[in-house]
Amino acid sequence: MNWFKKIVPPGLKKIFSKRSSTKDLWLKCNSCEAMLFHKDAKENLYVCNECDNHMRISAKERFNQLLDQGSIKYIEDPIVPIDPLKFRDERKYIDRLKDSKKKTKIADSVVIGYGSINKINVTMAVHDFQFMGGSLGMAAGESIIKAIKHSLDNHCPFILCASSGGARMQEGILSLMQMPRTTIMIQALREKRIPYIVLLTNPTTGGVTASYAMLGDIHIAEPNALIGFAGPRVIENTIKENLPDGFQKSEYLLDHGMIDMVSHRKDLKNNITSILDILMKSEIQKSANL
């Protein structure tokens, strides 16, 4: 094709050199494998219009979907030791961190901030699964603690959006320590009667499920989200029995009393607003009666 390039006018060369890549235009549903325009997927809140699959979204996208436009303020990430155990498996842990930061453009797996949701001021912490599977390490734990402190200082509801594979193995016991530390902070929210709402998304597992993600006043889940401690395959291999259909999925947990609501993504903002409105009015009445 060299002869063709020689006869093509320079103007046409510029046009063809600016062709958009497939990744820029299309998004593949990880459930039904339908090809969706990025623009259409964004307008539909990244819910597949073919099979209604709720695709994973970034932490920043979650902020944009739930909080009022123009109200979002991000809280600076706390500084923690990097790679305290000098961990290495197939690769150095510090190299994995660098790659994740470059890929996601965020400091760690939890992004924190505040703003309003239908004019109700809230503080929010959001796991980003693209950053090492949303895993819980020292940085994520400190971020959640800092966000809760903001809620306590400003007496505003705290919302957690969970999406995680659990505690980060590269930090060993230091990651597991974040489970009791965050639990203590949630108790401080309860003592001040500040509402704490948890949104469980696909997947929420491991140490995150075993601590702060299941300690909310209200638990809302997106449809068909995997929620549990150990995965179903691990449980089946352990107990040597077949599990029920839909085991550990949102709808199954709702039927068995583990969560309070399954909400479509398009209804989340209004549902959370309604719950906050009820909880906050209830706390005002309780305070008035004391």
N, C-alpha and C positions, 0 to 999 in steps of 0.2 A: 504493500500500500504506500510505499515511499513516493512513487510517481504521483499518487493522488494528492498527497500532502503538498507537493511542489506546485500544483496548479490551483489549489484552493486559495482564494483571496484572503489576506490577513484578517479582514473583518469577520469572515465566517469562522476562521480558526478561533477567534476570541469567543464567539457564541458557543461553539461546541466544547471549548475548554471549560466553560462554566456550568456544564451539565451537573445537576444535583445527583448525589449518590442515592442508591436505593434506601439506605438507612435514614436519609434525611426525609424521604417521602413516605415510606411505608413502615408499618408496625405489625408484627405477626402475633396473633392471639396465641398464648401458650396453652390454651385449652382446646379450641376447635381448629386452630391453625389458619383461621381466616386472615387475609391481608387487609389491613385497615390504613387509611390515610392518617398520618400523624395529626393533621389538623382536625379531622373528624373525630379521632380518638380523644383528643384534648377537649373538644367541645362536649363530648359525651362522658367527661370525667374519667377517661381511660377505663370505661366499661365496654366490653365487646358488644356491638350491636347485632351480632349474629347469635351468640350463645349466652349473653349477659354475664360473662366471666369478668370478675373484678380484678383487673391487672394490678401488679405492684406499681406504686408510684413513689417518687422521691419525697424526702421530708419537706423540701421547699414547696413542692406541688401540693402536698397535704395542707400546709399552711395557707396556700392560696385558695384551696377549695373550701376550707372551713372558716377562715377568718374574713372579716369585712375588708374589702379593698381599701388601701390607704391607711389601715390601722395597724398593720403588721410591723413590729419592731423586734429584731433578733437580739438575743442576749449573748454577750461575748462568752466563748467557751472557756471554762476554767483550765488553768495550766496544771498538768500532771506529769510525773516522770514518764519518759518514753522508753519502752522495752526494759523494764526494771529487772527482769530475769535473764536478759540476754538470750532469749529463746530462739531456737532454730530447729526446724524439722527438715522438710525438703528445701526450704528457703529461710533466710533470716526474717524474723518477725518484723524488724524495722523496715525491710524492703517491702513486705506486704502492706504495711501502713502507708508507705510512700505511694505505692501503686493505687491504693484505695483513695487516698487524698487527691491524687491526680485525676482519677476516674470520676469521682463524685463532686469534687470542688468543695468539700466540707471537711472539717477538722477531725471528726470521728463519727461514730454510728448514731449519735443522738443530737438533734438540733433543737435548741430551746428558744423561746420567744414569747411575746405577749401581744395582745390586740383585743379586738372585740368580735363577738360572734352575735350577729343581729343586735348590736349595740350593748351587749353584756360583756364587760371586761373580763378577760380570762388570761391565764398563763398556760402555755402548752409546751409539752416535750414530745418529740416525734422520732421514732426509730427510722433509720433509712437502711433497708435491707441490702442495698447495693454496696454499702460499706461493710465488708466482711460479714455479711449475713445479719446485719443489725445486732451483732453480738455485744454482750455486756462486759465492758472492761472498766478500768479505773476512770477513764475520761468520760464514758457514758454515765457511770454512777455519779460522778461529781456534777455532771451537767444536770441530771435529774434532781439532785439535792439542791443545786443552785436555783433551778426553776421553782421548786417547792418553796424555798426561802422567799422568792419573789412573790409567790402567792400569799405566804404568811404575812409578809411586810405590807402588802397592798390589800389584803383581805379579799382576794378575788378567787373564783373557782380555778381548780387545776385540772387540765385535760391531758391524758397520756394516750398517745397513739402507738400501739405496740406492733412490731413486726420484727421478729428475732429468732435466731436459732439457739439462743441461750447464752450462757456465760462463755467468755473468750478463753479458750484453753491456753493460749500463749501467755496469759498472765496468771495462770494457776490460782492459788488461794487468794491472790489479790483481787481477782475478778469475783470470786465467790463472796468475798467480804462486802461487796456492794449490795448483796441481797439484804442482810440485816440493816445496813446503814440506810438504805432507801426505805425500808419498812419502818424504821424509827421516825423518819421524817413524815411519812404518811400518818403515823399516829399523832404527830403534832398538828396535822391538818384536821384530824378528827376532834382533837381537844379544843381547837378554835372554831369548830363547826363550819369548816370551809368545804364545800362540795368537791368531790374528787370523782371524775368520770373517766372510765377506761374504754378506749376503742380498740378492739382486738381485730387484727387483720391477718391475712395469710402470708406466712405462718407465724404463730406465736407459741414458742416451745421452750423447753429447758428451764434454766434458772430464772428467766424473766417471768415465765408462767408461775414458777414456784415462789415468787415474791411479789413485787409491787403490781404486776399486771393483773393479779386476781384479788386485789385488796381495795378495789374501788367501791364507792357507794352505789354506782350503777355500772353494769358491764354491757356494752353494746358490741356486736360483732358484725362484720360484713358477711354477706352470703357465702357459704361454702368454704369458709376459712378453716384451716387446720389449727386447732388449739389444744395444747396438752403439754405434758412434761416430756415423756419419752414418746417417740413416734410409733404409729401402729405396727410397723414391721418389727420393731424391737420388742413390743409387747407380745405379739404373736409368737415370736421365737422364744420368749421367756416362759409364757404360760402354756405353749403348745396347743392353742385352741384358735379357731377361726373367730374373728371379731365381727360384730354386727355391721350391717351396711351403714355407711356414713359415720362410723365411729370417729370421735374427736372432731367432727365437722360442726360448724356453727349451729345448724338446725338440730342436730342430735343433742348438743349440749343445752340448747334452749328447752327441748322436750324433757331433759333430765335435770333441769333446775340449776345448771352451772352458770348460765348467763341470763340476762334480763330481757334482751331484745336482739333481733337480727334486723338490720336496717340496710336497705339499698343505699348506695353511695349518693344518689341524687337527693335522698331524704335525710341524710345525716345531719346537715346543718340545722334544719328545722327541728328535727327530733332532739338534738342536743340542747337547742334553745328552749324547747318546751320543758325538758327535764330540769334544766338550770332554773327556769322560772319557778317551777314547783318547789325545788329544793331550797332556793333562796327565800321564797315567801314563807316556807315552813320554818326556816331558821330565824327569820325576823319575828314571827309569831311566838316562837319558843323564847327568844330573848325578851320579848315584851312581857311574857308571863312569869319570868324569873324574878 
